[in-house]
């Protein structure tokens, strides 16, 4: 966690932006715990060791605290329960003691949308009233959850709608892990015994779901924010997601996307070990300076060298380079050939994802034509480098790549408050089983 002793006065922490540091209000997190008005401690996002410490501080002896922490960790992350009374292997007399002192939180859901192509998007709200989004993208052979790391973003990439938001603050470990928990709630992917199955549609067979994540198979840190500007919290959250006694998702099924925060890239490989994706989007300094302004701080050559040095990168675990296709800006044959030259020069085990630009109101660019995208892809493919064209998903609900910008900035405050009040009323009668029962009736 960040050393609070080094914090400047007023609770403001500096998060480096593309040129100058940006002061960001920070929630008062102490040793992983965010204070609550009711005095209880939220266990979401905490590892076993920290849970045991808190139990011991609350009055249990060290041996009992360690045992209870192991049990609670299992119910919390493997079973997905949200109330201690559902933890059937903990003594009935112990459950009220836990309920009085601790809570198992989730981010609150303001709105849930369902695209015609099956993509889902949730507008979520933190305990201190900030809104952010997450997206689930189902495919035939996988289901990918796009997770946010910050409320807003400081990078200001010109093609990205999220980049037009101001950065509010980093998400906490619990708020990052909570997104995965909410998605598993909604997909009904907890074991039946003690799990949250209420997120299923009436015509879905709950017996077909299991704890191994048959629907939610992959996680990408590609939502709102730059994950490497919230490194500690992202690292600690992903360690919980990968824990074999909890959510147990393999690091090979997790991808972290960065716009090029070079000083943190090696640490990402060493301390997290997940797959790396890099938002490249241009092959010349002038163009990348314009559309990905962090390039003014960490240039293309420095970025690609950091990719070449990334721990664990190999032909079996290639680095993905994301490249949004912008008409007459970065989509020429010469750009494609320069991309091939750069990847070869740095001897990179690479895959290039070509992303048709997803429009949003006021965007300064247009999408390249299908013919131009195909020609660009062919040049890269013919050089022996995989260059598939990503199929846009969730465009009708603004859930496609580069479109995330919280509905808080699209809807009136009164409308959002009404939606939030309606969801709270629905949730109030079902906090024990599943906090997102309304999802199956809220599809658009």
PyMOL commands that set and color helices and strands:
alter all, ss='L'
color gray80, all
select helices_A, chain A and resi 4-6+48-57+62-79+84-86+92-101+162-164+173-187+206-208+227-242+251-253+262-272+285-291+293-296+300-308+333-345+370-382+395-397+407-409+413-428+437-441
alter helices_A, ss='H'
color red, helices_A
select strands_A, chain A and resi 12-16+21-25+29-30+33-34+41-42+102-103+108-114+120-125+131-138+143-146+150-151+169-170+218-221+254-258+275-279+319-325+350-356+389-390
alter strands_A, ss='S'
color yellow, strands_A
deselect
rebuild
show_as cartoon
